[in-house]
Amino acid sequence: MAFPLRIEPAILNMIRHTASGELRSVNAQIEVLLKEALSRRATADEADKPPF
């Protein structure tokens, strides 16, 4: 699935720089960043749940 993405130029430049350093395309780097953020959020949400 493809869709347009609005992103600030400064953020896009940071993503380009990171992607280049990790030998990824910008699209692949955005996907990695999204997966990492979702993983952290899921972990944080689980920590907030009561143990019962």
Beta strands, then each sheet from edge to edge (+ up, - down):
end
